[in-house]
Amino acid sequence: MDLPDFGIPPRLAHRMSMAEQHEYLRTELVPRRTLVTAGAVAAGGLLTGCGGGGSPGTATRSAAASSSASAVHGSAVSPFGRHLAFGADPKTQMRISWQVPLAVRGPYLRVGVQPDDLGRRVPAEVRGLHTPGVTGVRPALQQYYLHAALDGLLPGTTYYYGVGHEGFDPAAPAHRSTIASFRTAPAAPERFVFTAFGDQGVSQAAAANDHLVLSRKPAFHLHAGDICYADTGGRGMTSDGYDPAYWDLFLKQNEPVARSVPWMVTTGNHDMEAWYSPDGYGGQLARFSLPESGFDPRHSPGAYAFTYGNVGFVALDANDVSYEIPANLGHTGGKQTRWLDDKLGELRSSKGVDFVVVFFHHCAYSTSTHASDGGVRAEWLPLFARHQVDLVINGHNHVYERTDAVRGGAVERAVPVGASTDPTRDGTVYVTAGGGGRDLYGFPSGVRESYEGHVTRHEPVDTFRWTRSRSAARETVEWSRVRYRGFSLLSVEAVSGPRPALKVSALAQTGERIDHFEVRRGG
């Protein structure tokens, strides 16, 4: 059911940029109200506390919690929703994030190389996020996200950690069950596995995919956007239905995996939460600590790069180039695309980097419901071709779909299930991995699924792409090689040494393999 417009008349909202919508709300909305967060329930008990911290629709940062922390003793407040992310250097940096249902005093992280020796204590930063209430729709909500930065770690080392605050010591016997661990990247490249999907949300299917991720024992996980779906509309407008408390449920759902597997997210259209400045990304800035891009991280927190082993990874904010959903179209003024060109060149020339993987939300090539975004194709595909990107991972369409090797918009080389491809000769393979847990989509009428064990005759598919004018331009394509309508994820084994390779597999939620192929360069 569509929710009422959140404060801006539709006749104005459709003409306003994200920043203009935020300024309108900041000046026009009634003063915020105080309430207990849904996180108190998610954490195991309903507690009474104060709202405090920040103006409407903004995140505020501080090294200590609000003075309202005295309302409830710290022993009654349990942290939840732990999630990890690498810093700029996965060999030596890790970022630990979590949530508390109420403001607390003196939040910190304990860390050590043994679970019974957490001698190093690191202060945590508090990022308070306030969401204004809307009369008759939802109450105001104050959420508290905490972040600790670990630098100077040893490569290839397992660390144990616990999070706490005054009144809650994770090293105390009563809380030792909350201690978790992570492992830094090795000093020299070696075999590793990473997993990926997009479009997760909160559901039994989403939780089941988390368990499947854990079964693969990945070094980290890539999330290709549309993380939580607290914003149900996905248009980047204040008229979207929005419930920020949904994030409490999402972070609690994902904690069993994200507390030990770095969760490297990027930004989808449902992650443009127009209540927060800047550009609807204030919520993401409050909840996640990710590597900074260097070109303007506050305005594109989902754009960054890191290198793990022999693979360079680049995350992009596709809202910046999307023709289909233009709320943030062009919001970086071309800075992101220029940064991408420079970063791909840097990675491709970097000694020890055999492969470059790019992940973002909107699809470059898909035949499912949202089809392909012409803005992505126009802005970024020439760069992928110039720098011979080895693999592109998208979400947005809630299916699994994989192309042949594509160059210049056409199939350069067929890549059937089980085949090998060489990007220096064949072009790039594009994977839509949107089966992370949200309601599934389908394929155009009459188009059959085709996947490992159920391969059907390869035929052209009638589909479309989005144009700058937001019209659907029809196209008949040959590049759609594998199609699967079901919950799934991508699992990639990176091999280094004399014959480096990316061994790419797609798994159904049952664990059954539905696709596999290899990427080898210069073979």
GUMI-749853 format. One record per residue (C-alpha): x, y, z. Coordinates in pm, whole numbers. Layout:
// residues N
+--------+--------+--------+
|      u |      v |      w |
+--------+--------+--------+
|      X |      Y |      Z |
...
+--------+--------+--------+
// end
This chain:
// residues 523
+--------+--------+--------+
|      u |      v |      w |
+--------+--------+--------+
|      0 |      0 |      0 |
|    131 |    347 |    -88 |
|    194 |    573 |    209 |
|     93 |    940 |    212 |
|    337 |   1201 |     90 |
|    598 |   1272 |    360 |
|    571 |   1646 |    393 |
|    638 |   1774 |     39 |
|    346 |   1818 |   -203 |
|    395 |   1589 |   -507 |
|    373 |   1887 |   -746 |
|    686 |   2023 |   -577 |
|    869 |   1699 |   -499 |
|    905 |   1584 |   -860 |
|   1079 |   1913 |   -952 |
|   1316 |   1923 |   -653 |
|   1665 |   1776 |   -616 |
|   1750 |   1564 |   -313 |
|   1928 |   1857 |   -149 |
|   1630 |   2087 |   -213 |
|   1391 |   1833 |    -62 |
|   1610 |   1808 |    247 |
|   1621 |   2185 |    290 |
|   1243 |   2207 |    252 |
|   1194 |   1943 |    520 |
|   1450 |   2099 |    750 |
|   1268 |   2433 |    748 |
|    906 |   2319 |    720 |
|    869 |   2011 |    941 |
|    726 |   2031 |   1292 |
|    974 |   1981 |   1579 |
|   1077 |   1623 |   1636 |
|    932 |   1401 |   1905 |
|   1108 |   1157 |   2135 |
|   1042 |    785 |   2149 |
|   1201 |    451 |   2225 |
|   1370 |    294 |   1921 |
|   1261 |    -36 |   1775 |
|   1621 |   -137 |   1836 |
|   1537 |   -167 |   2205 |
|   1297 |   -446 |   2117 |
|   1542 |   -602 |   1872 |
|   1810 |   -599 |   2139 |
|   1591 |   -787 |   2384 |
|   1412 |   -534 |   2603 |
|   1200 |   -221 |   2583 |
|   1378 |     61 |   2765 |
|   1288 |    420 |   2832 |
|   1527 |    689 |   2709 |
|   1566 |   1032 |   2557 |
|   1576 |   1126 |   2192 |
|   1855 |   1384 |   2183 |
|   2123 |   1431 |   1922 |
|   2097 |   1602 |   1588 |
|   1861 |   1813 |   1386 |
|   1582 |   1656 |   1180 |
|   1703 |   1417 |    913 |
|   2072 |   1437 |   1001 |
|   2342 |   1224 |   1154 |
|   2555 |   1377 |   1428 |
|   2898 |   1245 |   1524 |
|   3078 |   1262 |   1857 |
|   3342 |   1072 |   2050 |
|   3111 |   1044 |   2352 |
|   2742 |    972 |   2379 |
|   2471 |   1223 |   2461 |
|   2416 |   1334 |   2820 |
|   2079 |   1157 |   2800 |
|   2276 |    833 |   2847 |
|   2217 |    860 |   3222 |
|   1847 |    777 |   3178 |
|   1918 |    403 |   3185 |
|   2212 |    221 |   3341 |
|   2453 |     82 |   3082 |
|   2415 |   -272 |   3216 |
|   2058 |   -275 |   3083 |
|   2160 |   -178 |   2728 |
|   2291 |   -452 |   2498 |
|   2478 |   -380 |   2174 |
|   2347 |   -549 |   1859 |
|   2386 |   -542 |   1482 |
|   2764 |   -576 |   1463 |
|   2901 |   -547 |   1111 |
|   3253 |   -521 |    973 |
|   3415 |   -346 |    680 |
|   3772 |   -311 |    563 |
|   3953 |     17 |    580 |
|   4147 |    130 |    275 |
|   4405 |   -146 |    338 |
|   4247 |   -484 |    424 |
|   4584 |   -613 |    544 |
|   4608 |   -365 |    832 |
|   4270 |   -194 |    878 |
|   3926 |   -304 |    997 |
|   3620 |   -101 |   1087 |
|   3381 |   -238 |   1351 |
|   3027 |    -96 |   1363 |
|   2730 |   -173 |   1584 |
|   2412 |    -27 |   1727 |
|   2266 |     41 |   2070 |
|   1896 |    101 |   2139 |
|   1968 |    399 |   2367 |
|   2248 |    648 |   2416 |
|   2532 |    506 |   2628 |
|   2838 |    643 |   2803 |
|   3196 |    567 |   2703 |
|   3140 |    319 |   2416 |
|   3448 |    122 |   2319 |
|   3586 |   -189 |   2152 |
|   3815 |   -448 |   2304 |
|   4047 |   -641 |   2071 |
|   4329 |   -894 |   2095 |
|   4478 |  -1201 |   1928 |
|   4331 |  -1439 |   2186 |
|   3964 |  -1455 |   2292 |
|   4066 |  -1439 |   2659 |
|   4309 |  -1151 |   2611 |
|   4129 |   -843 |   2479 |
|   4378 |   -600 |   2627 |
|   4364 |   -329 |   2360 |
|   4079 |    -86 |   2416 |
|   3968 |    153 |   2139 |
|   3716 |    438 |   2193 |
|   3413 |    429 |   1966 |
|   3260 |    713 |   1770 |
|   2885 |    771 |   1811 |
|   2678 |    866 |   1508 |
|   2328 |    961 |   1616 |
|   2066 |    950 |   1343 |
|   1737 |   1132 |   1389 |
|   1436 |   1072 |   1165 |
|   1147 |   1317 |   1202 |
|    799 |   1183 |   1264 |
|    511 |   1223 |   1022 |
|    167 |   1270 |   1172 |
|    -51 |    969 |   1108 |
|    229 |    778 |    936 |
|    514 |    711 |   1180 |
|    662 |    853 |   1500 |
|   1000 |   1018 |   1521 |
|   1295 |    788 |   1575 |
|   1642 |    835 |   1723 |
|   1900 |    569 |   1643 |
|   2258 |    531 |   1770 |
|   2532 |    377 |   1559 |
|   2882 |    324 |   1696 |
|   3208 |    279 |   1506 |
|   3562 |    185 |   1604 |
|   3857 |    211 |   1365 |
|   4134 |    -46 |   1395 |
|   4460 |     49 |   1222 |
|   4809 |    -99 |   1242 |
|   4685 |   -459 |   1242 |
|   4906 |   -748 |   1135 |
|   4837 |   -906 |    795 |
|   4697 |  -1257 |    781 |
|   4606 |  -1254 |   1149 |
|   4290 |  -1358 |   1334 |
|   4173 |  -1104 |   1591 |
|   3905 |  -1136 |   1856 |
|   3692 |   -844 |   1965 |
|   3401 |   -737 |   2180 |
|   3201 |   -415 |   2192 |
|   3078 |   -241 |   2503 |
|   3022 |     75 |   2704 |
|   3005 |    184 |   3068 |
|   2811 |    -90 |   3246 |
|   2861 |   -348 |   2969 |
|   3208 |   -502 |   2945 |
|   3236 |   -767 |   2673 |
|   3531 |   -925 |   2858 |
|   3318 |   -987 |   3168 |
|   3209 |  -1350 |   3217 |
|   2842 |  -1261 |   3165 |
|   2912 |  -1121 |   2818 |
|   3192 |  -1340 |   2684 |
|   2947 |  -1509 |   2446 |
|   2937 |  -1179 |   2253 |
|   3305 |  -1201 |   2154 |
|   3355 |  -1244 |   1778 |
|   3653 |  -1262 |   1544 |
|   3780 |  -1148 |   1205 |
|   4087 |  -1210 |    991 |
|   4296 |   -951 |    807 |
|   4406 |   -997 |    447 |
|   4732 |  -1188 |    395 |
|   5058 |  -1001 |    334 |
|   5107 |  -1174 |     -3 |
|   4837 |  -1294 |   -246 |
|   4696 |  -1637 |   -184 |
|   4376 |  -1821 |   -275 |
|   4060 |  -1669 |   -129 |
|   3683 |  -1672 |   -179 |
|   3445 |  -1379 |   -184 |
|   3067 |  -1382 |   -215 |
|   2824 |  -1129 |   -358 |
|   2458 |  -1045 |   -400 |
|   2228 |   -743 |   -402 |
|   1868 |   -669 |   -304 |
|   1856 |   -840 |     33 |
|   1606 |   -687 |    277 |
|   1465 |   -866 |    581 |
|   1308 |  -1207 |    521 |
|   1354 |  -1579 |    573 |
|   1513 |  -1596 |    229 |
|   1756 |  -1316 |    320 |
|   1856 |  -1496 |    640 |
|   1897 |  -1822 |    448 |
|   2132 |  -1651 |    204 |
|   2336 |  -1527 |    501 |
|   2380 |  -1889 |    612 |
|   2485 |  -1982 |    259 |
|   2743 |  -1702 |    266 |
|   2888 |  -1842 |    589 |
|   2907 |  -2192 |    439 |
|   3141 |  -2059 |    169 |
|   3385 |  -1923 |    432 |
|   3448 |  -1604 |    235 |
|   3717 |  -1350 |    311 |
|   3447 |  -1083 |    264 |
|   3108 |  -1023 |    102 |
|   3010 |   -768 |   -163 |
|   2659 |   -621 |   -135 |
|   2553 |   -462 |   -464 |
|   2298 |   -223 |   -314 |
|   1934 |   -213 |   -204 |
|   2055 |   -323 |    134 |
|   1762 |   -308 |    375 |
|   1450 |   -170 |    198 |
|   1353 |     58 |    485 |
|   1267 |    289 |    193 |
|   1005 |     89 |      6 |
|    955 |    328 |   -286 |
|   1312 |    340 |   -412 |
|   1266 |    668 |   -601 |
|   1485 |    880 |   -374 |
|   1185 |   1099 |   -289 |
|   1022 |   1198 |     39 |
|    700 |   1049 |    -97 |
|    858 |    703 |    -71 |
|    727 |    486 |    211 |
|    996 |    477 |    481 |
|   1044 |    306 |    817 |
|   1393 |    362 |    967 |
|   1326 |    101 |   1240 |
|   1353 |   -161 |    966 |
|   1729 |   -109 |    980 |
|   1729 |   -240 |   1339 |
|   1577 |   -565 |   1216 |
|   1813 |   -585 |    920 |
|   2131 |   -538 |   1124 |
|   2015 |   -794 |   1381 |
|   1930 |  -1040 |   1101 |
|   2275 |  -1005 |    943 |
|   2481 |   -998 |   1261 |
|   2560 |  -1373 |   1265 |
|   2755 |  -1333 |    940 |
|   2848 |   -962 |    924 |
|   3015 |   -971 |   1269 |
|   3293 |  -1189 |   1124 |
|   3274 |  -1139 |    745 |
|   3346 |   -782 |    624 |
|   3027 |   -659 |    457 |
|   3131 |   -428 |    173 |
|   2815 |   -247 |     63 |
|   2739 |     -2 |   -212 |
|   2435 |    217 |   -276 |
|   2114 |    117 |   -452 |
|   1808 |    323 |   -536 |
|   1632 |    200 |   -219 |
|   1931 |    330 |    -20 |
|   1864 |    692 |   -125 |
|   1672 |    785 |    190 |
|   1560 |   1138 |    114 |
|   1507 |   1230 |    478 |
|   1881 |   1258 |    532 |
|   2137 |   1501 |    396 |
|   2358 |   1495 |    196 |
|   2181 |   1360 |   -112 |
|   1981 |   1106 |     87 |
|   2299 |    931 |    207 |
|   2311 |   1051 |    568 |
|   2167 |    720 |    684 |
|   2436 |    521 |    508 |
|   2704 |    750 |    650 |
|   2564 |    690 |    999 |
|   2535 |    311 |    973 |
|   2846 |    208 |    782 |
|   3219 |    284 |    794 |
|   3361 |    221 |    447 |
|   3686 |    317 |    271 |
|   3675 |    672 |    140 |
|   3689 |    736 |   -234 |
|   3885 |   1056 |   -206 |
|   3672 |   1249 |   -457 |
|   3386 |   1336 |   -215 |
|   3298 |   1049 |     21 |
|   3015 |   1234 |    198 |
|   2822 |   1261 |   -127 |
|   2894 |    909 |   -252 |
|   2971 |    685 |     48 |
|   2907 |    379 |   -171 |
|   3198 |    462 |   -405 |
|   3538 |    332 |   -297 |
|   3812 |     84 |   -384 |
|   4028 |   -172 |   -208 |
|   4269 |   -448 |   -303 |
|   4258 |   -794 |   -150 |
|   4521 |  -1043 |   -262 |
|   4559 |  -1027 |   -640 |
|   4220 |   -860 |   -704 |
|   4130 |   -493 |   -707 |
|   3769 |   -409 |   -621 |
|   3580 |    -92 |   -711 |
|   3238 |     -4 |   -567 |
|   3029 |    259 |   -746 |
|   2721 |    469 |   -672 |
|   2510 |    404 |   -983 |
|   2242 |    651 |   -869 |
|   2483 |    913 |  -1003 |
|   2439 |    791 |  -1363 |
|   2096 |    622 |  -1364 |
|   1851 |    726 |  -1634 |
|   1575 |    507 |  -1488 |
|   1566 |    662 |  -1139 |
|   1709 |   1014 |  -1173 |
|   1678 |   1151 |   -816 |
|   2059 |   1172 |   -788 |
|   2147 |   1174 |  -1158 |
|   2467 |   1378 |  -1200 |
|   2492 |   1463 |   -831 |
|   2874 |   1429 |   -828 |
|   2914 |   1655 |  -1131 |
|   3119 |   1391 |  -1311 |
|   3368 |   1352 |  -1025 |
|   3284 |    987 |   -971 |
|   3337 |    894 |  -1337 |
|   3671 |   1077 |  -1349 |
|   3775 |    904 |  -1026 |
|   3669 |    569 |  -1175 |
|   3886 |    624 |  -1482 |
|   4186 |    709 |  -1265 |
|   4125 |    422 |  -1021 |
|   4086 |    159 |  -1293 |
|   4409 |    280 |  -1454 |
|   4586 |    267 |  -1119 |
|   4465 |    -86 |  -1044 |
|   4540 |   -217 |  -1391 |
|   4899 |    -93 |  -1369 |
|   4947 |   -203 |  -1009 |
|   5203 |   -476 |   -956 |
|   5041 |   -783 |   -805 |
|   4686 |   -703 |   -921 |
|   4581 |   -970 |  -1170 |
|   4208 |   -893 |  -1185 |
|   3975 |   -597 |  -1146 |
|   3616 |   -649 |  -1025 |
|   3361 |   -366 |  -1028 |
|   3028 |   -383 |   -842 |
|   2733 |   -144 |   -832 |
|   2355 |   -158 |   -828 |
|   2182 |    -68 |  -1155 |
|   2227 |   -316 |  -1436 |
|   2446 |   -261 |  -1737 |
|   2294 |   -567 |  -1904 |
|   1977 |   -743 |  -1790 |
|   1649 |   -855 |  -1946 |
|   1447 |   -870 |  -1622 |
|   1197 |   -617 |  -1482 |
|   1421 |   -307 |  -1462 |
|   1616 |   -418 |  -1772 |
|   1934 |   -221 |  -1854 |
|   2023 |    134 |  -1757 |
|   2139 |    345 |  -2051 |
|   2313 |    589 |  -1818 |
|   2538 |    315 |  -1681 |
|   2618 |    206 |  -2035 |
|   2694 |    558 |  -2158 |
|   2912 |    670 |  -1867 |
|   3099 |    362 |  -1750 |
|   3109 |     87 |  -2012 |
|   3369 |    268 |  -2226 |
|   3593 |    282 |  -1918 |
|   3541 |    -86 |  -1845 |
|   3644 |   -167 |  -2202 |
|   3947 |     66 |  -2196 |
|   4079 |    -83 |  -1872 |
|   3971 |   -440 |  -1951 |
|   3763 |   -491 |  -1638 |
|   3742 |   -863 |  -1568 |
|   3404 |   -894 |  -1397 |
|   3109 |   -662 |  -1327 |
|   2853 |   -748 |  -1057 |
|   2512 |   -577 |  -1037 |
|   2186 |   -613 |   -843 |
|   1857 |   -422 |   -901 |
|   1684 |   -703 |  -1090 |
|   1583 |   -972 |   -842 |
|   1710 |  -1266 |  -1047 |
|   2036 |  -1425 |  -1149 |
|   2138 |  -1340 |  -1504 |
|   2476 |  -1360 |  -1671 |
|   2600 |  -1236 |  -2006 |
|   2845 |  -1371 |  -2256 |
|   3167 |  -1169 |  -2292 |
|   3051 |   -830 |  -2419 |
|   3248 |   -560 |  -2597 |
|   3100 |   -248 |  -2755 |
|   2747 |   -358 |  -2667 |
|   2766 |   -686 |  -2860 |
|   2873 |  -1040 |  -2786 |
|   3245 |  -1077 |  -2856 |
|   3263 |  -1436 |  -2737 |
|   3002 |  -1687 |  -2621 |
|   3062 |  -1804 |  -2264 |
|   2836 |  -2105 |  -2199 |
|   2816 |  -2267 |  -1856 |
|   3158 |  -2407 |  -1765 |
|   3351 |  -2204 |  -2023 |
|   3656 |  -1982 |  -1980 |
|   3693 |  -1624 |  -2101 |
|   3985 |  -1384 |  -2145 |
|   3896 |  -1013 |  -2101 |
|   4206 |   -904 |  -2296 |
|   4056 |  -1072 |  -2602 |
|   3686 |  -1128 |  -2538 |
|   3546 |   -834 |  -2341 |
|   3373 |   -834 |  -2002 |
|   3119 |  -1068 |  -1843 |
|   2835 |   -894 |  -1653 |
|   2651 |  -1070 |  -1372 |
|   2318 |   -965 |  -1220 |
|   2314 |  -1117 |   -870 |
|   1990 |   -969 |   -740 |
|   1852 |  -1277 |   -566 |
|   1971 |  -1175 |   -218 |
|   1635 |  -1214 |    -42 |
|   1383 |   -960 |   -167 |
|   1071 |  -1068 |   -363 |
|   1180 |  -1225 |   -691 |
|   1126 |  -1096 |  -1045 |
|   1091 |  -1285 |  -1370 |
|   1200 |  -1258 |  -1733 |
|   1013 |  -1130 |  -2039 |
|    709 |  -1327 |  -2146 |
|    808 |  -1639 |  -2334 |
|   1174 |  -1622 |  -2228 |
|   1285 |  -1942 |  -2060 |
|   1526 |  -1984 |  -1773 |
|   1856 |  -2142 |  -1868 |
|   2107 |  -2250 |  -1607 |
|   2342 |  -2533 |  -1515 |
|   2159 |  -2863 |  -1538 |
|   1867 |  -2693 |  -1716 |
|   2029 |  -2533 |  -2020 |
|   1779 |  -2437 |  -2289 |
|   1834 |  -2338 |  -2648 |
|   2013 |  -2004 |  -2674 |
|   1784 |  -1752 |  -2844 |
|   1758 |  -1372 |  -2877 |
|   1560 |  -1192 |  -2607 |
|   1331 |   -893 |  -2661 |
|   1392 |   -644 |  -2382 |
|   1466 |   -270 |  -2339 |
|   1705 |    -12 |  -2197 |
|   1630 |    313 |  -2017 |
|   1710 |    636 |  -2202 |
|   1794 |    981 |  -2070 |
|   1433 |   1087 |  -2131 |
|   1321 |    796 |  -1906 |
|   1163 |    615 |  -2197 |
|   1211 |    244 |  -2263 |
|   1400 |    184 |  -2587 |
|   1326 |   -163 |  -2718 |
|   1617 |   -389 |  -2812 |
|   1665 |   -750 |  -2911 |
|   1978 |   -895 |  -2750 |
|   2200 |  -1199 |  -2789 |
|   2408 |  -1151 |  -2472 |
|   2172 |  -1310 |  -2214 |
|   2341 |  -1646 |  -2158 |
|   2227 |  -1773 |  -1814 |
|   1895 |  -1695 |  -1645 |
|   1767 |  -1822 |  -1310 |
|   1460 |  -1705 |  -1123 |
|   1533 |  -1789 |   -761 |
|   1718 |  -1676 |   -452 |
|   2089 |  -1710 |   -513 |
|   2436 |  -1566 |   -461 |
|   2769 |  -1541 |   -636 |
|   3074 |  -1723 |   -497 |
|   3411 |  -1642 |   -655 |
|   3741 |  -1816 |   -590 |
|   4044 |  -1601 |   -670 |
|   4358 |  -1797 |   -758 |
|   4702 |  -1634 |   -766 |
|   5038 |  -1767 |   -881 |
|   5162 |  -1862 |  -1228 |
|   4810 |  -1926 |  -1363 |
|   4583 |  -1673 |  -1192 |
|   4209 |  -1713 |  -1235 |
|   3869 |  -1604 |  -1112 |
|   3658 |  -1916 |  -1073 |
|   3303 |  -1782 |  -1068 |
|   3009 |  -1988 |   -942 |
|   2645 |  -1902 |   -881 |
|   2461 |  -2097 |   -614 |
|   2091 |  -2139 |   -555 |
|   1978 |  -2098 |   -196 |
|   1983 |  -2477 |   -160 |
|   2357 |  -2469 |   -233 |
|   2306 |  -2624 |   -577 |
|   2530 |  -2471 |   -842 |
|   2337 |  -2295 |  -1120 |
|   2628 |  -2148 |  -1318 |
|   3005 |  -2149 |  -1334 |
|   3276 |  -2006 |  -1559 |
|   3638 |  -1893 |  -1536 |
|   3814 |  -1567 |  -1610 |
|   4181 |  -1594 |  -1715 |
|   4386 |  -1316 |  -1869 |
|   4620 |  -1365 |  -2162 |
|   4567 |  -1740 |  -2171 |
+--------+--------+--------+
// end
